[in-house]
Amino acid sequence: MRRLLFAANWKMHLGPDDTRGYLKTFRARYNRREDRDIWFFPPAVAIEAAVLAVRERTDLLVGAQDVYWEPKGAFTGAISAPLAFQAGARATLVGHSERRHVFGETDEDTRRKVAAALAGGLAPMLCVGETLAERDAGHTLAVVVRQLAGALSSLDGPTLSRLIVAYEPVWAIGTGRNATPRDAATVHREIRAWLTGRGADAPRVLYGGSVNAKNVAELLAERELDGVLVGGASLDPEGWAQLVQTGAA
Ligand code: PGA
């Protein structure tokens, strides 16, 4: 059975109180389906509230939006993989385009963060994707492969099997523009080939960038997509419950 993953990236929205209210509404509105997992990436301060609110539900999981690569120390403002794990997170985003473009993270930073996440018991969800200028120059696949190689080259097949890759074209994030399902599939095929060529077993590749309840079914009809990573359209619990229920498995 194809198992879809729906990931909600709340970015810098929804604190602990908001999170409790959100997840109460979401759980009331979402009729559990056995063919899908739903992961929430709240801000760090709301991880624990989210973990408590999804307990006893094996299909719901909470992750961090980012972790620093050192496990502990004098790094004011940062959280580490062991700290996120202690709060109940079991996954983390790595290299989201806002980390790369707003905070200046490099491929080398993503490599260290993926390694730190794995060492700390968190499943890394590595985000990759090209800018509009890179796409227009015909460099999409080269950029994505460079980002994969930069973050993952030193990992063996069993380790690669523990992580997820999210393809998010930068020009599609928060803009209302999507890649077509066919364009996305071309990139997904390349990502999957890169991972399986290094021994990954059945890697999961998600698509992200302006996914919403209207376009999700068309995107997921494309078999190369194993799920979606969603920002804006995940912020309203009723809309997110509807989105998660949509989309053929
Ligand atoms: P968006 O964000 O759905 O608001 O475009 C996606 C993301 O940044 O992960």
Residues whose N, C-alpha, C, O or C-beta is under 5 A from the ligand:
A	BS01	PGA	N9 A172 I173 G174 T175 G208 G209 S210 V211 L229 V230 G231 G232 A233
